[in-house]
Amino acid sequence: MIQTEPKLKIFLIIIFFILTGIAAGQIVYTPLENSVYDFIGRLSIKKIISIDDEVKPFARKYIAEKLSQLVQKREYLNELEEKELDWYIAEYGNELKLSNDGTRWFLFNHSDSMFSFSVSPIAGYGISTIGSNSGHTRWWGARVYSSYKNWFGASLSLRDKGEYGDNVDVNKDFSPTRGAWYKSAPNGIEYSDVIGSISFDWDWGAVSLIKDYFQWGHGNFGQLIFSDKAPSFPRIDFSLKPVEWLRFTYIHGWLNSLVLDSSQFYYTYPLSEFPRLRQNYINKYIAANMLTISPNDWMDISLGNSIVYSGDLRPEFFIPFMFFKFLDHNTGRGDIEDGNGQMYFDFSVKYPENYHFYSTVFIDVTEIRNILNGEFYNTWFGYTLGSKKVDLLIPNLDVLLEWTHISPWVYEHKDETTNYKHLNYYLGHWLGQNSDQLRFQLNYKILRGLNVSAFIERLRKGGLLDIYYAYEAPLDLEFLYSPLRKDINFGFTASYEYLHDLIFKFGYNHSTVSDDQIGRTPEFLLGEKENIFLQIFYGL
């Protein structure tokens, strides 16, 4: 297998260029944090437009198409929504082939019928307190995106970030904040975040080589299938939409196992007085697909499966339409080399008007015979139930309610090199196994660019026994078995985008945290605390 890997790489390169050779359009992706997602999402719930929102991020071209549709339906928008529409039209002027009238500033911007190139700076500073502990955060960088004719799109975003003070949550295990591969710094940590893509599309599909954050499945406060909790990783992204009612998405990604491969250790300059030992990690990969069917304009039904595997690249996992979970059963991999497979289902209903109901079911391990016998110790699953109502009582006031339940052992595996993680961060919901989350939130748009949210949330996280008890000595564990951690949070956040990409954010949170396991939660987070943060930043 090792000898054939170069041939496999050549094969993949050939396939990639064949796909790019039929390209007839260009794709550049919009960051997940951009407020345009909420804008077009609300209007899809109001049945003014329809969007495909089971997979994110969206391409700038796709968002521009939705904005063009909204221009034709202005009479259905309220006064604030019309102002927001004009704001986003200026933001997506390159894609809409509009001249820059000065309302949208770039460090550099060029756009004509053949070529576009834009450069925007990224910079931010924030201060925060958690009880009597305080700290600050700074970041800087730049974002570049470009397209040529109708067949090439590329983007690059780089930011250098530092967190300092005595309230730095290094691992961010109990927070939706993105994880990072960091290095220690005086009084804090520092890390870089680099994302980029090269993408091509045609009328009914797209292919990308991309390193970026993405989400699969519905969830406003976390996604069970793929969330953006883990640091970004490189992947091949392939999507098809041959008809309006059918969509398909496939990825193959390169993960980091953080498990050392001693067979690959070697010394550099072995005859030197100071030879250095070079260590390598065991290779780790993920393949996943999802098929979405829309029987009407208010319902989406999605199903798919994924597999995490390690060692050599396996060609069968580059077949996009494959049922990955059971491939090991007939390829002779057995218990020694087998991968870690998952299945999932996602449902979205935007009916009646102004309502959105959604659910995701994630199945990690299951055996039908055990379920029929009433034995559930070998069934690992998670589910999310959520709803959103827009324009509650008054225009621009929305209410959200979401509950997520994740049973013990979900995202884990008997082989550490094939668990559902990247750099030890969950690929799915940020809370991980043996946990649940219940959150109620109100969102209100006061004026164009000024949004306020108020929330109350309960989080619970149970014990984390050694994986031995999942396989070698299976236990029928109760959900949220001890030791138990409990969080109760309530507060509000406010954000104001004064100019394009210039954003002010303020937040207050009253937290009550208890943890029966000593050392699992940083000491400064425990107890009853008042938490405040203030940020000003340019660029996403």
SEGUGU-447491 format. One record per residue (C-alpha): residue in one letter; chain; x negated, y negated, z negated. Coordinates in steps of 0.05 Angstrom, whole numbers, plus 5000, padded with zeros to 4 digits. Last residue first. Layout:
<sites>
SITE   aa   ch   east   north     up
SITE    a    A      X       Y      Z
...
</sites>
This chain:
<sites>
SITE   aa   ch   east   north     up
SITE    l    A   5279    4218   4808
SITE    g    A   5254    4147   4817
SITE    y    A   5246    4088   4770
SITE    f    A   5251    4097   4696
SITE    i    A   5275    4066   4631
SITE    q    A   5288    4111   4572
SITE    l    A   5317    4104   4502
SITE    f    A   5327    4162   4454
SITE    i    A   5361    4172   4387
SITE    n    A   5370    4233   4342
SITE    e    A   5401    4231   4272
SITE    k    A   5385    4295   4235
SITE    e    A   5418    4347   4190
SITE    g    A   5372    4405   4178
SITE    l    A   5319    4436   4223
SITE    l    A   5289    4401   4283
SITE    f    A   5226    4376   4247
SITE    e    A   5210    4447   4224
SITE    p    A   5203    4475   4295
SITE    t    A   5252    4533   4303
SITE    r    A   5229    4606   4304
SITE    g    A   5182    4598   4244
SITE    i    A   5228    4628   4192
SITE    q    A   5287    4665   4220
SITE    d    A   5352    4645   4185
SITE    d    A   5357    4582   4227
SITE    s    A   5400    4521   4212
SITE    v    A   5410    4460   4255
SITE    t    A   5458    4401   4245
SITE    s    A   5450    4349   4299
SITE    h    A   5477    4278   4307
SITE    n    A   5460    4255   4377
SITE    y    A   5451    4185   4405
SITE    g    A   5431    4169   4476
SITE    f    A   5406    4113   4520
SITE    k    A   5387    4114   4593
SITE    f    A   5366    4058   4640
SITE    i    A   5357    4073   4713
SITE    l    A   5321    4041   4772
SITE    d    A   5331    4091   4830
SITE    h    A   5373    4043   4871
SITE    l    A   5382    3982   4827
SITE    y    A   5418    3975   4760
SITE    e    A   5431    4049   4752
SITE    y    A   5461    4050   4683
SITE    s    A   5462    4110   4636
SITE    a    A   5498    4122   4571
SITE    t    A   5496    4182   4525
SITE    f    A   5540    4203   4467
SITE    g    A   5540    4244   4403
SITE    f    A   5557    4310   4373
SITE    n    A   5514    4371   4359
SITE    i    A   5526    4433   4316
SITE    d    A   5470    4484   4321
SITE    k    A   5467    4553   4289
SITE    r    A   5409    4603   4287
SITE    l    A   5422    4674   4264
SITE    p    A   5375    4728   4239
SITE    s    A   5418    4768   4249
SITE    y    A   5463    4801   4301
SITE    l    A   5496    4751   4348
SITE    f    A   5536    4805   4384
SITE    e    A   5534    4869   4345
SITE    l    A   5480    4919   4364
SITE    d    A   5494    4990   4387
SITE    l    A   5422    5010   4380
SITE    p    A   5380    5046   4432
SITE    a    A   5316    5078   4404
SITE    e    A   5270    5083   4465
SITE    y    A   5305    5033   4511
SITE    a    A   5337    4973   4477
SITE    y    A   5304    4983   4409
SITE    y    A   5235    4983   4440
SITE    i    A   5250    4913   4468
SITE    d    A   5232    4886   4398
SITE    l    A   5291    4852   4365
SITE    l    A   5311    4780   4381
SITE    g    A   5363    4758   4330
SITE    g    A   5422    4713   4344
SITE    k    A   5429    4645   4376
SITE    r    A   5490    4601   4366
SITE    l    A   5506    4533   4397
SITE    r    A   5565    4488   4382
SITE    e    A   5576    4424   4421
SITE    i    A   5612    4357   4415
SITE    f    A   5607    4306   4470
SITE    a    A   5614    4233   4492
SITE    s    A   5591    4211   4560
SITE    v    A   5583    4140   4588
SITE    n    A   5568    4121   4660
SITE    l    A   5548    4053   4688
SITE    g    A   5527    4055   4762
SITE    r    A   5590    4022   4789
SITE    l    A   5634    4005   4729
SITE    i    A   5659    4040   4666
SITE    k    A   5653    4111   4692
SITE    y    A   5677    4155   4635
SITE    n    A   5655    4226   4619
SITE    l    A   5686    4265   4561
SITE    q    A   5653    4329   4537
SITE    f    A   5671    4393   4501
SITE    r    A   5617    4447   4493
SITE    l    A   5616    4519   4469
SITE    q    A   5551    4557   4476
SITE    d    A   5535    4630   4460
SITE    s    A   5474    4671   4445
SITE    n    A   5445    4741   4445
SITE    q    A   5401    4732   4507
SITE    g    A   5377    4666   4537
SITE    l    A   5397    4595   4517
SITE    w    A   5369    4565   4582
SITE    h    A   5417    4603   4626
SITE    g    A   5383    4640   4683
SITE    l    A   5310    4640   4705
SITE    y    A   5290    4643   4632
SITE    y    A   5223    4614   4614
SITE    n    A   5163    4660   4600
SITE    l    A   5122    4630   4658
SITE    h    A   5180    4654   4702
SITE    k    A   5232    4699   4671
SITE    y    A   5282    4754   4687
SITE    n    A   5236    4810   4660
SITE    t    A   5194    4847   4711
SITE    t    A   5122    4841   4685
SITE    e    A   5145    4854   4613
SITE    d    A   5168    4924   4632
SITE    k    A   5226    4948   4589
SITE    h    A   5268    4889   4614
SITE    e    A   5299    4825   4587
SITE    y    A   5346    4776   4622
SITE    v    A   5405    4801   4579
SITE    w    A   5381    4840   4519
SITE    p    A   5437    4820   4471
SITE    s    A   5501    4791   4502
SITE    i    A   5506    4722   4534
SITE    h    A   5571    4682   4523
SITE    t    A   5583    4614   4555
SITE    w    A   5641    4567   4541
SITE    e    A   5656    4503   4578
SITE    l    A   5705    4445   4570
SITE    l    A   5701    4382   4611
SITE    v    A   5742    4318   4611
SITE    d    A   5740    4262   4662
SITE    l    A   5757    4188   4658
SITE    n    A   5749    4151   4724
SITE    p    A   5823    4130   4729
SITE    i    A   5866    4135   4666
SITE    l    A   5905    4192   4634
SITE    l    A   5850    4242   4653
SITE    d    A   5823    4221   4721
SITE    v    A   5784    4285   4732
SITE    k    A   5799    4351   4695
SITE    k    A   5743    4401   4689
SITE    s    A   5744    4474   4669
SITE    g    A   5695    4527   4647
SITE    l    A   5687    4601   4631
SITE    t    A   5616    4629   4632
SITE    y    A   5597    4702   4627
SITE    g    A   5539    4745   4606
SITE    f    A   5523    4819   4611
SITE    w    A   5482    4876   4582
SITE    t    A   5519    4942   4579
SITE    n    A   5477    4998   4548
SITE    y    A   5505    4989   4478
SITE    f    A   5575    4989   4506
SITE    e    A   5599    5060   4490
SITE    g    A   5674    5069   4498
SITE    n    A   5667    5134   4537
SITE    l    A   5690    5099   4601
SITE    i    A   5638    5045   4588
SITE    n    A   5584    5097   4580
SITE    r    A   5603    5131   4645
SITE    i    A   5603    5064   4681
SITE    e    A   5531    5048   4664
SITE    t    A   5513    4974   4660
SITE    v    A   5451    4930   4658
SITE    d    A   5440    4857   4679
SITE    i    A   5511    4837   4696
SITE    f    A   5523    4762   4704
SITE    v    A   5595    4737   4708
SITE    t    A   5607    4665   4728
SITE    s    A   5672    4626   4720
SITE    y    A   5705    4563   4746
SITE    f    A   5767    4520   4740
SITE    h    A   5770    4451   4772
SITE    y    A   5830    4405   4765
SITE    n    A   5845    4339   4799
SITE    e    A   5893    4371   4850
SITE    p    A   5919    4439   4828
SITE    y    A   5874    4474   4843
SITE    k    A   5799    4470   4852
SITE    v    A   5784    4544   4838
SITE    s    A   5712    4569   4834
SITE    f    A   5691    4641   4821
SITE    d    A   5621    4670   4813
SITE    f    A   5599    4742   4811
SITE    y    A   5532    4772   4792
SITE    m    A   5489    4834   4798
SITE    q    A   5420    4846   4768
SITE    g    A   5359    4890   4783
SITE    n    A   5293    4899   4746
SITE    g    A   5243    4936   4790
SITE    d    A   5219    5007   4785
SITE    e    A   5145    5024   4784
SITE    i    A   5142    5074   4726
SITE    d    A   5215    5094   4721
SITE    g    A   5220    5120   4792
SITE    r    A   5192    5084   4853
SITE    g    A   5209    5139   4902
SITE    t    A   5244    5094   4952
SITE    n    A   5314    5121   4941
SITE    h    A   5333    5099   4871
SITE    d    A   5288    5038   4874
SITE    l    A   5335    5006   4925
SITE    f    A   5393    5006   4875
SITE    k    A   5391    4933   4853
SITE    f    A   5368    4905   4920
SITE    f    A   5432    4913   4960
SITE    m    A   5401    4886   5023
SITE    f    A   5427    4828   5066
SITE    p    A   5363    4787   5065
SITE    i    A   5314    4842   5085
SITE    f    A   5250    4816   5054
SITE    f    A   5260    4861   4994
SITE    e    A   5248    4922   5038
SITE    p    A   5178    4896   5055
SITE    r    A   5151    4906   4983
SITE    l    A   5097    4858   4960
SITE    d    A   5050    4895   4914
SITE    g    A   5052    4893   4838
SITE    s    A   5116    4867   4806
SITE    y    A   5191    4868   4817
SITE    v    A   5250    4823   4799
SITE    i    A   5313    4842   4834
SITE    s    A   5375    4804   4853
SITE    n    A   5449    4815   4869
SITE    g    A   5507    4777   4899
SITE    l    A   5579    4756   4895
SITE    s    A   5616    4692   4909
SITE    i    A   5690    4674   4912
SITE    d    A   5707    4602   4930
SITE    m    A   5778    4574   4925
SITE    w    A   5809    4506   4942
SITE    d    A   5802    4502   5018
SITE    n    A   5826    4573   5030
SITE    p    A   5799    4644   5032
SITE    s    A   5729    4616   5018
SITE    i    A   5679    4674   5017
SITE    t    A   5609    4666   4987
SITE    l    A   5553    4717   4994
SITE    m    A   5493    4713   4948
SITE    n    A   5422    4739   4954
SITE    a    A   5362    4750   4910
SITE    a    A   5289    4772   4915
SITE    i    A   5241    4759   4858
SITE    y    A   5166    4769   4853
SITE    k    A   5111    4783   4802
SITE    n    A   5037    4795   4813
SITE    i    A   4998    4818   4751
SITE    y    A   4958    4759   4725
SITE    n    A   4885    4749   4739
SITE    q    A   4824    4735   4695
SITE    r    A   4758    4703   4714
SITE    l    A   4702    4714   4664
SITE    r    A   4649    4660   4668
SITE    p    A   4575    4673   4671
SITE    f    A   4533    4623   4630
SITE    e    A   4460    4642   4637
SITE    s    A   4476    4658   4710
SITE    l    A   4466    4727   4739
SITE    p    A   4541    4741   4739
SITE    y    A   4556    4677   4778
SITE    t    A   4632    4687   4770
SITE    y    A   4651    4747   4729
SITE    y    A   4710    4792   4747
SITE    f    A   4777    4814   4722
SITE    q    A   4825    4846   4772
SITE    s    A   4833    4914   4738
SITE    s    A   4848    4877   4673
SITE    d    A   4914    4850   4702
SITE    l    A   4937    4798   4651
SITE    v    A   5012    4789   4640
SITE    l    A   5033    4716   4649
SITE    s    A   5085    4743   4698
SITE    n    A   5083    4683   4745
SITE    l    A   5136    4684   4799
SITE    w    A   5134    4685   4876
SITE    g    A   5203    4678   4906
SITE    h    A   5245    4711   4960
SITE    i    A   5311    4676   4971
SITE    y    A   5377    4691   5006
SITE    t    A   5441    4650   5016
SITE    f    A   5504    4669   5054
SITE    r    A   5566    4628   5070
SITE    l    A   5634    4647   5099
SITE    w    A   5700    4607   5106
SITE    e    A   5675    4552   5152
SITE    v    A   5643    4600   5201
SITE    p    A   5570    4621   5215
SITE    k    A   5544    4590   5150
SITE    l    A   5475    4620   5138
SITE    s    A   5420    4607   5087
SITE    f    A   5347    4627   5080
SITE    d    A   5300    4602   5026
SITE    i    A   5229    4628   5021
SITE    r    A   5202    4614   4952
SITE    p    A   5150    4577   4912
SITE    f    A   5163    4566   4838
SITE    s    A   5194    4509   4798
SITE    p    A   5186    4509   4722
SITE    a    A   5241    4547   4687
SITE    k    A   5304    4512   4663
SITE    d    A   5331    4495   4732
SITE    s    A   5385    4547   4730
SITE    f    A   5394    4612   4769
SITE    i    A   5448    4663   4754
SITE    l    A   5476    4642   4686
SITE    q    A   5479    4567   4698
SITE    g    A   5475    4514   4643
SITE    f    A   5515    4455   4618
SITE    n    A   5559    4440   4679
SITE    g    A   5564    4512   4702
SITE    h    A   5578    4542   4770
SITE    g    A   5533    4590   4806
SITE    w    A   5463    4584   4835
SITE    q    A   5417    4526   4816
SITE    f    A   5352    4501   4845
SITE    y    A   5286    4469   4826
SITE    d    A   5233    4462   4880
SITE    k    A   5176    4497   4916
SITE    i    A   5200    4509   4987
SITE    l    A   5189    4545   5051
SITE    s    A   5255    4533   5084
SITE    v    A   5305    4565   5131
SITE    a    A   5372    4539   5154
SITE    g    A   5437    4563   5184
SITE    w    A   5498    4550   5228
SITE    d    A   5481    4490   5272
SITE    w    A   5406    4497   5264
SITE    d    A   5359    4482   5207
SITE    f    A   5286    4473   5190
SITE    s    A   5250    4460   5124
SITE    i    A   5182    4445   5095
SITE    s    A   5186    4434   5020
SITE    g    A   5155    4402   4960
SITE    i    A   5151    4401   4885
SITE    v    A   5095    4382   4837
SITE    d    A   5106    4373   4763
SITE    s    A   5045    4359   4721
SITE    y    A   5032    4370   4647
SITE    e    A   5011    4335   4583
SITE    i    A   5022    4352   4510
SITE    g    A   5020    4314   4444
SITE    n    A   4979    4279   4391
SITE    p    A   4914    4281   4432
SITE    a    A   4930    4327   4490
SITE    s    A   4945    4401   4496
SITE    k    A   4959    4430   4564
SITE    y    A   5026    4446   4593
SITE    w    A   5060    4497   4637
SITE    a    A   5129    4466   4635
SITE    g    A   5201    4480   4615
SITE    r    A   5259    4438   4637
SITE    t    A   5302    4407   4582
SITE    p    A   5364    4451   4570
SITE    s    A   5340    4457   4497
SITE    f    A   5332    4514   4449
SITE    d    A   5266    4542   4473
SITE    k    A   5236    4474   4488
SITE    n    A   5165    4502   4481
SITE    v    A   5129    4439   4458
SITE    d    A   5185    4402   4424
SITE    v    A   5146    4337   4411
SITE    n    A   5173    4302   4349
SITE    d    A   5107    4282   4317
SITE    g    A   5084    4239   4374
SITE    y    A   5066    4246   4447
SITE    e    A   5097    4274   4511
SITE    g    A   5058    4265   4577
SITE    k    A   5079    4271   4649
SITE    d    A   5045    4269   4717
SITE    r    A   5093    4268   4775
SITE    l    A   5088    4291   4846
SITE    s    A   5143    4297   4898
SITE    l    A   5134    4321   4969
SITE    s    A   5184    4328   5025
SITE    a    A   5189    4357   5095
SITE    g    A   5239    4360   5152
SITE    f    A   5229    4381   5224
SITE    w    A   5276    4400   5281
SITE    n    A   5320    4340   5298
SITE    k    A   5268    4289   5317
SITE    y    A   5216    4285   5261
SITE    s    A   5235    4281   5188
SITE    s    A   5200    4254   5126
SITE    y    A   5202    4253   5051
SITE    v    A   5154    4225   5000
SITE    r    A   5162    4219   4925
SITE    a    A   5111    4187   4878
SITE    g    A   5081    4193   4809
SITE    w    A   5087    4168   4738
SITE    w    A   5109    4194   4670
SITE    r    A   5111    4170   4599
SITE    t    A   5141    4198   4535
SITE    h    A   5144    4171   4464
SITE    g    A   5148    4197   4394
SITE    s    A   5185    4195   4328
SITE    n    A   5197    4237   4267
SITE    s    A   5240    4210   4209
SITE    g    A   5303    4241   4236
SITE    i    A   5290    4257   4309
SITE    t    A   5267    4193   4342
SITE    s    A   5255    4177   4415
SITE    i    A   5218    4130   4462
SITE    g    A   5217    4132   4537
SITE    y    A   5175    4109   4595
SITE    g    A   5183    4120   4670
SITE    a    A   5149    4117   4737
SITE    i    A   5162    4147   4806
SITE    p    A   5144    4108   4869
SITE    s    A   5182    4116   4934
SITE    v    A   5155    4133   5003
SITE    s    A   5198    4142   5064
SITE    f    A   5184    4169   5134
SITE    s    A   5234    4175   5191
SITE    f    A   5222    4196   5263
SITE    m    A   5261    4204   5328
SITE    s    A   5320    4155   5329
SITE    d    A   5285    4106   5283
SITE    s    A   5268    4102   5209
SITE    h    A   5209    4073   5172
SITE    n    A   5205    4062   5097
SITE    f    A   5150    4042   5050
SITE    l    A   5152    4025   4976
SITE    f    A   5226    4031   4986
SITE    w    A   5282    3983   4968
SITE    r    A   5356    3995   4983
SITE    t    A   5400    3933   4988
SITE    g    A   5352    3902   5038
SITE    d    A   5396    3912   5100
SITE    n    A   5361    3976   5120
SITE    s    A   5387    3994   5189
SITE    l    A   5436    4052   5190
SITE    k    A   5422    4119   5223
SITE    l    A   5466    4156   5173
SITE    e    A   5407    4199   5152
SITE    n    A   5362    4139   5143
SITE    g    A   5418    4099   5109
SITE    y    A   5427    4152   5055
SITE    e    A   5417    4105   4995
SITE    a    A   5456    4048   5029
SITE    i    A   5514    4096   5041
SITE    y    A   5507    4117   4968
SITE    w    A   5521    4046   4943
SITE    d    A   5579    4036   4992
SITE    l    A   5611    4099   4966
SITE    e    A   5601    4077   4894
SITE    k    A   5637    4012   4908
SITE    e    A   5694    4051   4940
SITE    e    A   5698    4097   4880
SITE    l    A   5705    4037   4834
SITE    e    A   5763    4009   4873
SITE    n    A   5801    4075   4879
SITE    l    A   5790    4121   4938
SITE    y    A   5845    4151   4982
SITE    e    A   5846    4092   5030
SITE    r    A   5772    4101   5042
SITE    k    A   5784    4166   5079
SITE    q    A   5742    4156   5142
SITE    v    A   5684    4129   5101
SITE    l    A   5692    4192   5058
SITE    q    A   5677    4236   5117
SITE    s    A   5613    4197   5131
SITE    l    A   5593    4206   5058
SITE    k    A   5603    4281   5065
SITE    e    A   5558    4282   5127
SITE    a    A   5505    4241   5089
SITE    i    A   5507    4293   5033
SITE    y    A   5493    4348   5083
SITE    k    A   5435    4309   5115
SITE    r    A   5405    4296   5047
SITE    a    A   5405    4371   5036
SITE    f    A   5441    4396   4975
SITE    p    A   5406    4426   4914
SITE    k    A   5445    4469   4898
SITE    v    A   5485    4533   4911
SITE    e    A   5557    4545   4889
SITE    d    A   5575    4474   4910
SITE    d    A   5600    4481   4982
SITE    i    A   5639    4416   4988
SITE    s    A   5709    4395   5009
SITE    i    A   5733    4324   5014
SITE    i    A   5791    4283   4986
SITE    k    A   5817    4343   4946
SITE    k    A   5810    4306   4879
SITE    i    A   5763    4362   4857
SITE    s    A   5722    4348   4920
SITE    l    A   5721    4274   4900
SITE    r    A   5692    4292   4832
SITE    g    A   5637    4334   4864
SITE    i    A   5620    4279   4914
SITE    f    A   5604    4231   4858
SITE    d    A   5576    4281   4808
SITE    y    A   5525    4305   4860
SITE    v    A   5510    4233   4880
SITE    s    A   5484    4221   4809
SITE    n    A   5416    4250   4827
SITE    e    A   5388    4298   4775
SITE    l    A   5388    4357   4823
SITE    p    A   5338    4323   4869
SITE    t    A   5363    4315   4941
SITE    y    A   5333    4363   4992
SITE    v    A   5305    4346   5061
SITE    i    A   5332    4386   5119
SITE    q    A   5322    4377   5194
SITE    g    A   5359    4401   5256
SITE    a    A   5355    4447   5317
SITE    a    A   5311    4504   5294
SITE    i    A   5303    4564   5340
SITE    g    A   5227    4562   5334
SITE    t    A   5231    4557   5259
SITE    l    A   5261    4626   5255
SITE    i    A   5208    4656   5300
SITE    f    A   5156    4619   5260
SITE    f    A   5178    4650   5195
SITE    i    A   5184    4719   5226
SITE    i    A   5112    4715   5251
SITE    i    A   5087    4691   5183
SITE    l    A   5124    4748   5149
SITE    f    A   5093    4799   5196
SITE    i    A   5023    4771   5184
SITE    k    A   5034    4777   5109
SITE    l    A   5058    4848   5117
SITE    k    A   4996    4864   5157
SITE    p    A   4953    4835   5101
SITE    e    A   4991    4880   5051
SITE    t    A   4978    4945   5089
SITE    q    A   4913    4963   5054
SITE    i    A   4943    4952   4984
SITE    m    A   5000    5000   5000
</sites>
